[in-house]
Amino acid sequence: MRILFMGTPDFAVASLDALVAAGHDIVCVVAQPDRPKGRGNKLQSPPTIDRARALGIPTRQPKAVRSGPFVDWVTGDLDVDVAVVVAYGRILIPAILAAPRRGCINVHASLLPRYRGAAPIQWAILESEDETGVCTMLMDEGMDTGAVLGCRKTPIGIDETGPDLWARLARLGADLLVETLAKLDEIAPQQQDHDKATHAPMLTKTDGVLDWTWPARRLHDRVRGTNPWPSGQTRFRGEDLKIHQTRLGRGRSEAAPGTVLSVADTVTVATGDGGVLELVEVQMPGKKRQLARDFANGSRLEVGERLG
Protein backbone atom coordinates (compact mmCIF):
# COMPACT_ATOMS: atom_id res chain seq x y z
CA MET A 1 0.00 0.00 0.00
CA ARG A 2 0.95 3.63 -0.48
CA ILE A 3 0.94 5.05 3.02
CA LEU A 4 1.21 8.49 4.58
CA PHE A 5 2.70 7.93 8.05
CA MET A 6 1.94 10.42 10.82
CA GLY A 7 3.66 9.92 14.17
CA THR A 8 6.05 11.77 16.47
CA PRO A 9 7.58 9.93 19.50
CA ASP A 10 9.65 6.76 19.72
CA PHE A 11 6.43 4.80 20.31
CA ALA A 12 5.66 5.33 16.60
CA VAL A 13 9.07 4.20 15.32
CA ALA A 14 8.25 0.52 15.82
CA SER A 15 5.17 0.88 13.59
CA LEU A 16 7.15 2.75 10.94
CA ASP A 17 9.82 0.04 10.87
CA ALA A 18 7.19 -2.70 10.72
CA LEU A 19 5.47 -1.11 7.73
CA VAL A 20 8.76 -0.78 5.87
CA ALA A 21 9.68 -4.39 6.68
CA ALA A 22 6.28 -5.53 5.39
CA GLY A 23 6.98 -3.92 2.02
CA HIS A 24 4.62 -0.96 2.16
CA ASP A 25 5.45 2.22 0.27
CA ILE A 26 5.80 5.03 2.82
CA VAL A 27 5.24 8.18 0.80
CA CYS A 28 6.15 10.55 3.63
CA VAL A 29 6.61 10.65 7.40
CA VAL A 30 4.84 13.55 9.11
CA ALA A 31 5.69 14.59 12.67
CA GLN A 32 5.52 17.60 14.91
CA PRO A 33 8.17 20.34 14.56
CA ASP A 34 11.58 20.10 16.19
CA ARG A 35 11.57 21.10 19.87
CA PRO A 36 14.30 22.55 22.13
CA LYS A 37 15.72 19.99 24.53
CA GLY A 38 18.37 19.74 27.18
CA ARG A 39 20.16 22.44 29.13
CA GLY A 40 21.24 24.19 25.96
CA ASN A 41 17.72 24.19 24.50
CA LYS A 42 19.12 22.84 21.26
CA LEU A 43 16.48 21.94 18.68
CA GLN A 44 15.96 18.19 18.40
CA SER A 45 14.02 16.29 15.76
CA PRO A 46 11.35 13.77 16.78
CA PRO A 47 12.43 10.11 16.76
CA THR A 48 10.23 9.33 13.74
CA ILE A 49 11.93 12.05 11.69
CA ASP A 50 15.38 10.74 12.59
CA ARG A 51 14.29 7.23 11.62
CA ALA A 52 12.69 8.36 8.36
CA ARG A 53 15.85 10.17 7.33
CA ALA A 54 17.89 7.05 8.07
CA LEU A 55 15.50 5.07 5.86
CA GLY A 56 15.57 7.66 3.08
CA ILE A 57 11.88 8.51 3.42
CA PRO A 58 10.71 12.11 2.76
CA THR A 59 9.56 14.03 5.85
CA ARG A 60 7.33 16.95 6.75
CA GLN A 61 6.92 18.80 10.05
CA PRO A 62 4.10 21.29 9.57
CA LYS A 63 3.38 23.90 12.22
CA ALA A 64 -0.23 24.23 11.05
CA VAL A 65 -2.38 21.18 10.30
CA ARG A 66 -5.84 22.76 10.16
CA SER A 67 -5.24 25.06 7.22
CA GLY A 68 -2.51 26.16 4.86
CA PRO A 69 0.02 24.34 2.64
CA PHE A 70 -0.01 21.05 4.54
CA VAL A 71 -3.77 20.61 4.25
CA ASP A 72 -3.60 21.53 0.56
CA TRP A 73 -0.87 18.94 0.04
CA VAL A 74 -2.71 16.10 1.80
CA THR A 75 -6.05 16.85 0.14
CA GLY A 76 -4.52 17.48 -3.29
CA ASP A 77 -2.79 14.92 -5.48
CA LEU A 78 -1.00 13.00 -2.74
CA ASP A 79 -2.50 9.69 -3.96
CA VAL A 80 -2.23 7.41 -0.92
CA ASP A 81 -4.26 4.35 0.00
CA VAL A 82 -4.27 5.04 3.72
CA ALA A 83 -2.85 7.35 6.33
CA VAL A 84 -1.44 5.60 9.42
CA VAL A 85 -1.48 7.72 12.58
CA VAL A 86 0.55 6.63 15.62
CA ALA A 87 0.84 9.14 18.49
CA TYR A 88 1.06 12.10 16.11
CA GLY A 89 -0.19 14.46 18.80
CA ARG A 90 -2.44 16.67 16.69
CA ILE A 91 -6.19 16.64 15.96
CA LEU A 92 -6.86 16.02 12.26
CA ILE A 93 -9.60 17.94 10.46
CA PRO A 94 -12.29 16.10 8.45
CA ALA A 95 -10.69 17.04 5.12
CA ILE A 96 -7.46 15.22 6.06
CA LEU A 97 -9.34 12.23 7.50
CA ALA A 98 -11.20 11.82 4.22
CA ALA A 99 -8.26 12.38 1.88
CA PRO A 100 -6.72 8.85 1.73
CA ARG A 101 -8.71 6.37 -0.36
CA ARG A 102 -9.25 4.05 2.61
CA GLY A 103 -9.23 6.63 5.34
CA CYS A 104 -6.94 7.06 8.35
CA ILE A 105 -6.01 4.17 10.64
CA ASN A 106 -4.82 4.87 14.17
CA VAL A 107 -2.82 2.68 16.56
CA HIS A 108 -4.02 3.41 20.09
CA ALA A 109 -2.37 2.02 23.22
CA SER A 110 -5.43 0.85 25.16
CA LEU A 111 -8.35 -1.54 24.89
CA LEU A 112 -10.91 0.86 23.49
CA PRO A 113 -13.26 2.35 24.52
CA ARG A 114 -11.26 2.46 27.76
CA TYR A 115 -8.59 5.12 28.16
CA ARG A 116 -9.25 7.38 25.23
CA GLY A 117 -6.88 10.30 25.10
CA ALA A 118 -3.24 11.32 25.29
CA ALA A 119 -1.88 9.13 28.12
CA PRO A 120 -3.56 5.69 27.99
CA ILE A 121 -0.44 3.76 29.00
CA GLN A 122 0.14 5.81 32.12
CA TRP A 123 -3.48 5.84 33.25
CA ALA A 124 -3.89 2.09 32.87
CA ILE A 125 -1.11 1.73 35.45
CA LEU A 126 -2.38 4.56 37.64
CA GLU A 127 -5.79 2.93 37.80
CA SER A 128 -4.26 -0.41 38.88
CA GLU A 129 -5.34 -2.30 35.76
CA ASP A 130 -4.01 -5.84 35.47
CA GLU A 131 -4.45 -5.88 31.69
CA THR A 132 -4.21 -3.47 28.78
CA GLY A 133 -3.44 -3.71 25.07
CA VAL A 134 -3.51 -1.97 21.72
CA CYS A 135 -6.21 -1.33 19.15
CA THR A 136 -6.29 -0.25 15.53
CA MET A 137 -9.25 1.87 14.50
CA LEU A 138 -10.68 3.89 11.65
CA MET A 139 -10.34 7.51 12.69
CA ASP A 140 -13.30 9.87 12.83
CA GLU A 141 -13.67 13.42 14.12
CA GLY A 142 -13.88 12.37 17.79
CA MET A 143 -11.09 11.68 20.25
CA ASP A 144 -10.36 7.96 19.78
CA THR A 145 -14.03 7.24 19.02
CA GLY A 146 -13.69 5.50 15.64
CA ALA A 147 -14.69 1.96 14.74
CA VAL A 148 -12.21 -0.66 15.96
CA LEU A 149 -10.44 -2.88 13.44
CA GLY A 150 -8.42 -5.10 15.78
CA CYS A 151 -7.18 -5.47 19.36
CA ARG A 152 -4.45 -7.34 21.20
CA LYS A 153 -4.37 -7.78 24.97
CA THR A 154 -1.42 -8.09 27.33
CA PRO A 155 -1.05 -8.32 31.13
CA ILE A 156 0.56 -5.49 33.09
CA GLY A 157 3.37 -6.65 35.37
CA ILE A 158 3.09 -5.69 39.03
CA ASP A 159 6.38 -3.74 38.87
CA GLU A 160 6.11 -2.61 35.24
CA THR A 161 6.61 1.13 34.80
CA GLY A 162 5.24 3.50 32.19
CA PRO A 163 8.40 3.29 30.03
CA ASP A 164 8.45 -0.52 30.30
CA LEU A 165 4.85 -0.82 29.13
CA TRP A 166 5.35 1.90 26.50
CA ALA A 167 8.09 -0.15 24.83
CA ARG A 168 6.09 -3.39 24.90
CA LEU A 169 2.92 -1.80 23.53
CA ALA A 170 4.89 -0.08 20.77
CA ARG A 171 5.99 -3.48 19.46
CA LEU A 172 2.55 -5.01 19.98
CA GLY A 173 0.92 -2.12 18.15
CA ALA A 174 3.34 -2.44 15.25
CA ASP A 175 2.51 -6.13 14.82
CA LEU A 176 -1.23 -5.44 15.00
CA LEU A 177 -0.93 -2.63 12.47
CA VAL A 178 0.74 -4.83 9.88
CA GLU A 179 -1.85 -7.54 10.47
CA THR A 180 -4.70 -5.02 10.16
CA LEU A 181 -3.48 -3.70 6.82
CA ALA A 182 -2.95 -7.22 5.49
CA LYS A 183 -6.55 -8.18 6.35
CA LEU A 184 -8.20 -4.83 5.74
CA ASP A 185 -10.55 -6.20 3.07
CA GLU A 186 -11.76 -8.93 5.44
CA ILE A 187 -12.25 -6.89 8.63
CA ALA A 188 -15.71 -5.72 9.67
CA PRO A 189 -15.13 -2.56 11.76
CA GLN A 190 -16.75 -2.72 15.20
CA GLN A 191 -18.38 0.39 16.62
CA GLN A 192 -17.28 1.28 20.15
CA ASP A 193 -19.68 1.23 23.09
CA HIS A 194 -19.40 4.89 24.04
CA ASP A 195 -21.20 4.30 27.35
CA LYS A 196 -18.18 2.28 28.52
CA ALA A 197 -15.63 4.91 27.58
CA THR A 198 -13.04 6.19 30.06
CA HIS A 199 -10.51 8.93 29.46
CA ALA A 200 -6.76 9.32 29.83
CA PRO A 201 -5.79 13.01 29.81
CA MET A 202 -2.22 14.25 29.71
CA LEU A 203 -0.48 13.95 33.06
CA THR A 204 0.04 17.01 35.22
CA LYS A 205 2.61 17.55 37.94
CA THR A 206 0.07 16.96 40.69
CA ASP A 207 -0.73 13.48 39.38
CA GLY A 208 2.44 12.26 41.07
CA VAL A 209 1.60 13.52 44.56
CA LEU A 210 1.44 10.61 47.02
CA ASP A 211 -1.09 10.39 49.84
CA TRP A 212 0.21 7.93 52.41
CA THR A 213 -3.31 7.17 53.63
CA TRP A 214 -3.82 5.33 50.32
CA PRO A 215 -3.32 1.55 50.15
CA ALA A 216 0.19 0.34 49.35
CA ARG A 217 -0.87 -0.93 45.90
CA ARG A 218 -2.32 2.44 44.91
CA LEU A 219 0.84 4.25 46.00
CA HIS A 220 3.00 1.76 44.10
CA ASP A 221 0.90 2.17 40.97
CA ARG A 222 1.07 5.96 41.27
CA VAL A 223 4.86 5.81 41.26
CA ARG A 224 4.95 3.35 38.34
CA GLY A 225 2.44 5.30 36.26
CA THR A 226 4.12 8.67 36.70
CA ASN A 227 7.59 7.32 35.85
CA PRO A 228 9.54 9.15 34.42
CA TRP A 229 7.39 12.31 34.70
CA PRO A 230 6.15 13.83 36.92
CA SER A 231 7.30 10.93 39.17
CA GLY A 232 5.99 10.11 42.63
CA GLN A 233 6.29 13.05 45.01
CA THR A 234 6.16 13.45 48.77
CA ARG A 235 7.49 15.83 51.42
CA PHE A 236 10.56 15.12 53.54
CA ARG A 237 11.82 17.55 56.16
CA GLY A 238 10.09 20.44 54.39
CA GLU A 239 11.42 19.62 50.92
CA ASP A 240 10.00 17.78 47.91
CA LEU A 241 11.24 14.21 47.58
CA LYS A 242 10.76 12.47 44.24
CA ILE A 243 10.18 8.74 44.37
CA HIS A 244 11.17 7.03 41.13
CA GLN A 245 10.87 3.34 42.04
CA THR A 246 9.05 1.34 44.70
CA ARG A 247 8.16 -2.24 45.57
CA LEU A 248 5.26 -3.67 47.50
CA GLY A 249 6.60 -4.72 50.89
CA ARG A 250 5.75 -7.79 52.89
CA GLY A 251 4.12 -7.79 56.29
CA ARG A 252 1.74 -5.42 58.02
CA SER A 253 2.11 -2.33 60.13
CA GLU A 254 -0.08 -0.43 62.59
CA ALA A 255 2.09 2.68 62.37
CA ALA A 256 0.65 5.96 61.09
CA PRO A 257 0.65 6.27 57.28
CA GLY A 258 3.94 7.72 56.02
CA THR A 259 5.99 6.46 58.96
CA VAL A 260 9.46 5.13 58.14
CA LEU A 261 9.52 1.55 59.45
CA SER A 262 13.02 0.41 58.54
CA VAL A 263 16.17 1.54 56.77
CA ALA A 264 18.26 -1.13 55.03
CA ASP A 265 18.69 -1.98 51.34
CA THR A 266 15.38 -0.16 50.87
CA VAL A 267 13.38 2.27 53.00
CA THR A 268 10.06 0.82 54.12
CA VAL A 269 7.10 3.09 54.80
CA ALA A 270 3.71 2.42 56.40
CA THR A 271 0.62 2.94 54.22
CA GLY A 272 -3.05 3.59 54.87
CA ASP A 273 -4.27 0.00 54.55
CA GLY A 274 -1.76 -1.36 57.04
CA GLY A 275 0.52 -2.39 54.21
CA VAL A 276 4.15 -1.53 53.55
CA LEU A 277 5.78 0.20 50.59
CA GLU A 278 9.50 -0.10 49.88
CA LEU A 279 11.27 2.93 48.43
CA VAL A 280 13.96 1.80 45.99
CA GLU A 281 15.10 4.94 44.13
CA VAL A 282 14.54 8.56 45.16
CA GLN A 283 15.75 12.08 44.39
CA MET A 284 16.09 15.24 46.48
CA PRO A 285 15.87 18.71 44.88
CA GLY A 286 19.02 19.66 42.98
CA LYS A 287 20.52 16.20 43.37
CA LYS A 288 20.83 13.10 41.20
CA ARG A 289 18.62 10.07 41.48
CA GLN A 290 19.98 7.62 44.03
CA LEU A 291 19.19 4.36 45.71
CA ALA A 292 16.96 4.84 48.75
CA ARG A 293 19.59 3.25 51.01
CA ASP A 294 22.16 5.86 49.90
CA PHE A 295 19.64 8.64 50.43
CA ALA A 296 18.87 7.29 53.90
CA ASN A 297 22.54 7.13 54.83
CA GLY A 298 23.27 10.61 53.47
CA SER A 299 20.30 12.23 55.18
CA ARG A 300 20.65 10.15 58.37
CA LEU A 301 17.05 9.07 58.00
CA GLU A 302 15.68 7.62 61.21
CA VAL A 303 13.02 5.00 61.85
CA GLY A 304 9.86 6.75 63.03
CA GLU A 305 10.22 9.84 60.81
CA ARG A 306 7.17 10.73 58.71
CA LEU A 307 6.91 11.36 54.99
CA GLY A 308 4.22 13.54 53.47
Secondary structure, DSSP 8 states (H G I E B T S, - for coil): -EEEEEE-SGGGHHHHHHHHHTT-EEEEEE----EEETTTTEEE--HHHHHHHHHT--EE--S-SSSSHHHHHHHSS---SEEEEES--S---HHHHHSSTT-EEEEESSSTTTTBSS-HHHHHHHTT-SEEEEEEEE--SSSS-S-EEEEEEEE--TT--HHHHHHHHHHHHHHHHHHHHHTTTT---B---GGG--B-----GGGGB--TTS-HHHHHHHHHHTTTTT-EEEEETTEEEEEEEEEE-SS---S-TTBEEEESSSEEEE-TTS-EEEEEEEE-TTS--EEHHHHHHHHT--TT-B--
